[in-house]
Amino acid sequence: MQNDFNFCPHCGGRNVRNIDMRHWQCDDCGFVLYHNVAASVAVIIADESGAILFEVRAKQPKQGMLCLPGGFVEPGESLEQACVRECYEEIGVKPVGLQYMASFPNTYEYKGVLYKTCDAFFVANMPDNAEFHLQQGEVSQIQKCCINNLQDLEKLPLAFDSARCALKCFVSEFYK
Ligand SMILES: [Zn+2]
């Protein structure tokens, strides 16, 4: 699947050309569109026992599969602000002690449009006595999983490959 346009979004003409994966140009009016890589964030939160917090996705894409709290960075926001906002929106808790870990590219398909993202992964903690409030329609439940080795990681039904790469990083860093 590749994103494409049949009509120029500016003049409605049919001479809109796909220059490369993220760049279109209209030969009639000169309109140029860049569909750039989107910044997104995700947070790895492990409890004292080492169990990592996952959300079970309530909606497409990847409904029923596991993902880390996170999402797209909004205009005007830093990566750290996006982490805190997304966690608060999705699970009702603001993480503390955010530390950047690594980033990995990802592809996110939503309603027939492909979004190429660059996912930045942070490690954080839950505040004491955190009470979860799950975002309706986004998160159906929270699941905590222990990942003791790479075999455990392979078995997890993760929604996104970038999270698998990040967790591989996390596991090799913290459990070696
Ligand atoms: Zn045009």
Residues whose N, C-alpha, C, O or C-beta is under 5 A from the ligand:
A	BS01	ZN	C8 H10 C11 G12 G13 C26 D28 C29 G30 F31
